[in-house]
Each structure stands twice: as structure tokens, then as C-alpha cells.
């Protein structure tokens, strides 16, 4: 394995956009902020820029660490010097999605028109809106086109949207553990998560910030449910089995099995320590439900991808049942219909949907090989 | 990435591939053949390979490789009829669960198929079985019977019978020894003397 190093201390930046964004919902957002981070250096030809798109609960802090903190970005294992997305070669950009709660304008921000917190009145954003706002960030950074746009899960959906909406601005598209649209089961899980939040008495019809509270219980429940769909039965079996916290059954409704304890911890952490905004969670799940690029093309994904000129790498994980390999096959098939340049890897992993964030030699190997190919491509173009 | 010299078998196959054709390589390994054909025949196309390590190497070469199990009947799911000028499968016919069905799939998505496999009817195999009374084990069949990927070994005659039965036309056949050289004697008794055969087949019109 090549030597790897850490990015080290990173600092987020904020872009204020005063050009109104006309959103898919029909609402116009008069102005907005995008919080973002960058790693590595943009080369003189501006050919080495990579955009990372984040998933449901992710944000712009992909790699490195903040001053005075030990926690690292959510994809730190894959981004850094000598890592698959090698910051010695690439200039990496990631922004917090519009409607998020980590610095970009979202439901917890102040509506400049009313002077009050948006709360539930923040317009529901879609993948298309995110991609268009990311394109504004691209212009601000004076990047002519992305060498690659990369994302896992909901991030992968944004990658597909990029390839469809801005074919000339993206050379490579890497779509990991994703799907071309949600299944009825996926939407059903999202709906249960939303009901958990919206029926929490502290939700106050979304005006919880003004009420000086947060629907922690609902948010924690939503996260517990979501988390379940990220894990595989195999992995839960090997990690927890039927292990008991106190070594014996107590015949009550307290936490008895380790798996219960783990899920409660995950829910708690999300709702309290991470302080995730409940309205953002609702918005993100809606954006997921709405994502269906084929809908504008007679429900034909092949037609939707017909104009895409990017080269694709699609990756799925064997035990991912949220977005199973079959969902990636749909994307692969649509790209093959268009004679696109595409490679597909189906990675053996026991970690379910979460596998895209975790170490795995096959995943890393194919990811690294593909990134090297991108790097070699633009080195060759430059005649190096 | 093309530092390793092209194998003699691949050289023989490459002679059959005309310029700018569309090619599907089943069990493409590290993509060496496709890489050669892209650079020397300006072909386009895809490889399919199940082995992760080989996939990684193929991706590194810049080959379009789809990780897939040839037994899972993905080929017809992924590709439309007559998508390719050539569907190539080298040294894999004998390892798949249903070679006959795979042959159908290959000739559904491709106009012609190029198939290579070891000849179980080679005299050395026959001699080992006849005199030794045991399953042959040698350079081209190195594995013991109980642990071998070669679950559907056949002779050239067997393969040609299958083609006949399936209304498949043998357009060309090259029979070679294990060094991929054709010898004079092989012409007269290929099923005795040939170690490897390269077949180019198509559906009978």
C-alpha cells in the first residue's frame, strides 16, 4: 500500500450567493450561504478539481480536522495525501447542501425577508437544486469543469444529476452505494422517520426553534430507524448477536440487548451531541423521495442519461439492502444502453449501506485505481 | 501498463478482430486483450470479470470493466441483441455452470463469438485416463479432479457437436499446442493432437 498521510487542520469557508436560486418547487430563494471546505491545491490549468457530494446526514466536513478537535471528517479514510482521493494530486471541494444545518442556509437560518427563523417554511430542496447551487460554488472557485464528481448514497444521486444537467462540466462521475430513485420501501422508511419527528410534542409544527426546544425524541427515533437501514443483518449479528447488557433477562422494557443500547446511543448522539436540525432531516428525506431523474424522460433512465458524456465508475456493496447492488445494476444498464464509458464494481462487504464509509481493500483498490486513471488522463493531456 | 507481452493466444484472437469493431470480453482478467485491441484495432467495448483483483488492474488500465458472474445470466440483462461484433471468452467455457446457455447468450448479444478452451481429447489426457485409470493432471489441466474450476471439460468434437445441435456455424477454428503453435500433424487429427482450440462461431442464418 502507498504511504498515506493526514490532511491535518482544515477551516470551513462560507460563500454568500446573492443571485436568486429558482428552485424546482417553484420557490425562489433570494439569497443563500454555502458552507464549504477545500483540500489540496487547484493546479494552474484548473483541471484537477473534484467535487464531493454528501449524503443525508453528512456535511461539508469530509476530511481533516478542526483546530482543537480530534474528530475527523466523515470520509477522512478516503481523502488525503496518498489516499484514494489523493490531495497531492487533486483539489477537493465539498459544500453543505442547501437546507442543511451545518452552515449553509437551511431551515434553522434566518429568513432575510421576515427576520425570523425559516423553520418549516424553508423551501424543500431537491437534488437538482443542490447541483445548481454547487455549480454556483464552482463558478465562484473559478473551476472550468470538475475532473470528477463523487458521492455515496444521496451523494451518488447528486453525481447522477450533475452528469445529466451539466454534461460538459463533469469528466468523471463516481456513484457509490446509490440508486436511480427510491423504492416504495425506501420511501416508507423515510415516512416513518418523518412521522417520528413530526409527532414529537416538541416539534411545534416545525417552529421548535422559536418555541425554544427541539424534538429530540422524534429525531433520535428517526435516526435509529435510518441507522438500521444502513447496517446489514450479518453485521448486526456478528457485532451484537443476542448479547445482553447485564448478562441476564430482566423481564422488563429497559434496554436489555446490546443492540438496543447501541441504537439508542446512535439516536441520542444524533439528536443531542450532533444537534442535527429536525427540519433539515425532514427536508433531506423528501429530497431523497423526490429524486427520479428518469421522470422527465418518459421514466426511462437510459434516456435521462443519454446526454451524459462523463465516464462512470459505479460501486455497490453486497450486503447493502438500502440501495442494493440491483439498484446499481439499473444505473449500469442505463449507461450501457448509451455505450457510455463505465466500470462497475460489486464489493463484498458485511457492513451494509455503511460500507461506503468504511475500509475495504477491494473498494479502496478500485477507487484508487480509478482516481489514478483520472490523474494520468489529465497529466497526459498536459503532456507531462 | 502494457509492459507484459501479449500472450500467443491473444495474438491469434486479435488477428480475427477487425478494426473499430465492438467487443465484449467475458472473463477479461486484467483487461490485457481489450487494452491491446483498443490500441491496435481501435475497438470499443467492455470487459466482464468476477475477480476483484483483476478488476482493479483492468480499471487501472482504463478498461471499461463490469464486475459480473458469468453464471448469473447478466449478459442479456445488460446488453441488447447484436450489441457487439465479437463476444470473446478465453479459457472459461469449461468453468461456467452451463456452457450451452452461455453460448446462447453470447450469440444473442454478439454477431460472432470467439471461444478458446483446452481439449480434453488431447492424446496425453486420453493416455493418462486409459493407462493410468485416473483423471488427467498436466500442464494445461493442473488441478486435481476434486478441486478444479474446470467443471465442464470437453473435447473439440464435443464442442462441435454442441454447435451442430444448436444450429451454430463454426466460421473458423485454429488448433494449437500448449505453446500456441499449430503443427502440421494437428491438421489431420486435431482432436488427438490439439491442446487448445480457438473457435469463431456465429448463428446459422
Interface residues (C-beta under 8 A of the other chain):
Chain A: X313 X329 X332 X333 X336 X337 X339 X341 X342 X343 X344 X345 X346 X347 X348 X362 X365 X366 X369 X370 X372 X373 X376 X377
Chain B: X44 X46 X52 X53 X55 X56 X57 X58 X59 X60 X62 X63 X64 X65 X66 X67 X68 X74 X77 X78 X79 X80
